[in-house]
């Protein structure tokens, strides 16, 4: 998937939403590595909750590549 990696590298520093299995994360894309994505200024959304709410999380979040279902770069 070289095209996907190139696209992500072009968007480092932009805000993204990453959909994973069971939760979504929103934050600034800090790094793209072969084993996953690193986000900073992160908010998490528990998709299994009855009333989903974005909750802030301090620090960085490493999302392993196999858990990523979808990445959207926000305007």
KOLTI-577791 format. One record per atom (N, C-alpha, C, O): x, y, z. Coordinates in steps of 0.1 Angstrom, whole numbers, padded with zeros to 4 digits, always signed. Example, Ala and Ser with C-alpha at 12.3 -4.5 7.8 and 13.67 -1.06 7.14 Angstrom:
<baros>
+0132-0057+0078 +0123-0045+0078 +0132-0033+0078 +0142-0033+0085 +0128-0022+0071 +0137-0011+0071 +0129+0000+0079 +0134+0011+0080 
</baros>
This chain:
<baros>
+0008-0012+0000 +0000+0000+0000 +0009+0013+0000 +0007+0021+0009 +0018+0014-0009 +0026+0026-0010 +0019+0039-0012 +0023+0049-0007 +0008+0038-0019 +0000+0051-0022 -0006+0056-0009 -0007+0068-0007 -0011+0047+0000 -0017+0051+0012 -0006+0057+0021 -0009+0068+0027 +0005+0051+0022 +0016+0056+0031 +0021+0070+0026 +0023+0079+0034 +0022+0072+0013 +0026+0085+0007 +0015+0095+0011 +0019+0106+0014 +0002+0092+0009 -0009+0101+0013 -0008+0105+0027 -0009+0117+0030 -0006+0096+0036 -0005+0099+0050 +0007+0108+0053 +0006+0117+0061 +0018+0105+0047 +0030+0113+0050 +0028+0127+0045 +0034+0136+0051 +0021+0129+0034 +0018+0142+0029 +0009+0150+0039 +0009+0163+0039 +0002+0143+0047 -0008+0150+0056 -0003+0150+0071 -0011+0152+0080 +0009+0147+0074 +0015+0148+0087 +0013+0162+0092 +0016+0172+0085 +0008+0164+0104 +0005+0177+0110 -0009+0182+0108 -0013+0191+0115 -0017+0175+0100 -0031+0178+0098 -0040+0170+0108 -0036+0160+0113 -0052+0175+0110 -0061+0168+0119 -0068+0157+0111 -0072+0158+0100 -0069+0145+0117 -0075+0133+0111 -0084+0126+0121 -0084+0128+0133 -0093+0118+0115 -0101+0109+0123 -0098+0095+0118 -0098+0092+0106 -0094+0086+0128 -0090+0073+0125 -0101+0063+0131 -0103+0063+0143 -0107+0056+0122 -0117+0046+0127 -0110+0033+0129 -0104+0028+0120 -0112+0027+0141 -0106+0014+0144 -0117+0004+0148 -0129+0008+0147 -0113-0007+0152 -0123-0017+0156 -0128-0014+0170 -0120-0016+0180 -0140-0008+0172 -0146-0006+0185 -0144+0009+0190 -0151+0013+0199 -0136+0017+0183 -0135+0031+0187 -0130+0039+0176 -0125+0034+0166 -0131+0052+0177 -0125+0062+0168 -0116+0071+0175 -0119+0074+0187 -0106+0076+0169 -0097+0086+0175 -0096+0098+0165 -0095+0097+0153 -0096+0110+0171 -0094+0122+0164 -0082+0130+0169 -0081+0131+0182 -0073+0134+0161 -0062+0141+0166 -0053+0146+0154 -0056+0144+0142 -0041+0151+0157 -0032+0156+0147 -0022+0145+0144 -0016+0139+0153 -0021+0142+0131 -0012+0131+0127 +0002+0135+0129 +0007+0145+0123 +0009+0128+0138 +0023+0132+0142 +0033+0124+0134 +0044+0129+0130 +0030+0111+0131 +0039+0102+0124 +0032+0091+0118 +0022+0086+0123 +0037+0086+0107 +0032+0074+0100 +0044+0064+0100 +0055+0067+0094 +0042+0053+0105 +0053+0042+0105 +0047+0030+0099 +0035+0028+0098 +0055+0021+0096 +0050+0008+0090 +0042+0000+0099 +0033-0008+0095 +0044+0002+0112 +0036-0006+0122 +0024+0002+0127 +0016-0003+0136 +0021+0014+0123 +0009+0022+0127 +0010+0037+0126 +0019+0042+0119 +0001+0043+0132 +0000+0058+0132 +0002+0064+0146 -0002+0057+0156 +0008+0075+0147 +0009+0082+0159 +0001+0095+0159 +0004+0104+0150 -0008+0097+0168 -0016+0109+0169 -0013+0117+0182 -0009+0111+0192 -0013+0130+0181 -0012+0139+0193 -0024+0147+0194 -0032+0148+0184 -0027+0153+0206 -0039+0161+0208 -0051+0153+0205 -0059+0156+0197 -0052+0141+0212 -0062+0131+0208 -0075+0132+0216 -0075+0135+0228 -0086+0129+0209 -0099+0127+0215 -0103+0113+0211 -0102+0109+0199 -0109+0105+0220 -0114+0092+0217 -0129+0092+0217 -0136+0099+0225 -0135+0083+0208 -0150+0081+0208 -0152+0066+0209 -0148+0058+0201 -0159+0063+0220 -0163+0049+0222 -0175+0046+0214 -0186+0051+0217 -0174+0038+0203 -0185+0036+0194 -0196+0027+0200 -0207+0026+0194 -0192+0019+0210 -0202+0010+0216 -0210+0016+0227 -0219+0010+0233 -0207+0029+0230 -0215+0036+0241 -0228+0040+0236 -0230+0042+0224 -0238+0041+0245 -0252+0045+0240 -0252+0059+0236 -0259+0063+0227 -0244+0068+0243 -0244+0082+0240 -0229+0086+0237 -0222+0091+0246 -0225+0083+0225 -0211+0086+0221 -0207+0101+0224 -0214+0110+0219 -0195+0103+0230 -0190+0116+0233 -0175+0116+0231 -0168+0106+0235 -0170+0126+0224 -0155+0127+0223 -0149+0130+0236 -0154+0140+0242 -0139+0123+0241 -0132+0126+0253 -0117+0128+0251 -0111+0120+0244 -0112+0139+0256 -0098+0142+0254 -0089+0133+0261 -0093+0127+0272 -0077+0130+0256 -0067+0122+0262 -0054+0128+0260 -0050+0132+0249 -0047+0130+0272 -0034+0137+0271 -0023+0128+0264 -0024+0116+0265 -0013+0134+0258 -0002+0127+0253 -0004+0122+0239 -0012+0127+0231 +0004+0112+0235 +0003+0106+0222 -0004+0093+0222 -0006+0086+0232 -0009+0089+0210 -0016+0076+0209 -0011+0069+0197 -0011+0075+0186 -0006+0057+0199 -0001+0049+0188 -0012+0039+0184 -0016+0031+0193 -0016+0039+0172 -0026+0030+0167 -0019+0020+0158 -0014+0024+0148 -0019+0007+0162 -0013-0003+0153 -0020-0004+0140 -0032-0003+0139 -0012-0006+0129 -0017-0007+0116 -0028-0017+0114 -0038-0014+0107 -0027-0029+0119 -0038-0039+0117 -0052-0034+0123 -0062-0039+0118 -0052-0025+0133 -0064-0021+0138 -0071-0009+0131 -0083-0006+0134 -0064-0003+0122 -0070+0008+0114 -0079+0004+0103 -0075-0005+0095 -0091+0009+0104 -0101+0005+0093 -0102+0016+0083 -0105+0014+0071 -0101+0029+0087 -0104+0040+0079 -0097+0053+0084 -0096+0055+0096 -0091+0061+0076 -0085+0074+0080 -0091+0085+0071 -0091+0084+0059 -0096+0095+0078 -0101+0107+0071 -0093+0119+0075 -0092+0122+0087 -0088+0127+0065 -0081+0139+0068 -0092+0150+0068 -0100+0152+0059 -0092+0158+0079 -0102+0168+0081 -0098+0181+0074 -0086+0184+0073 -0107+0189+0068 -0104+0201+0061 -0099+0212+0071 -0095+0223+0066 
</baros>
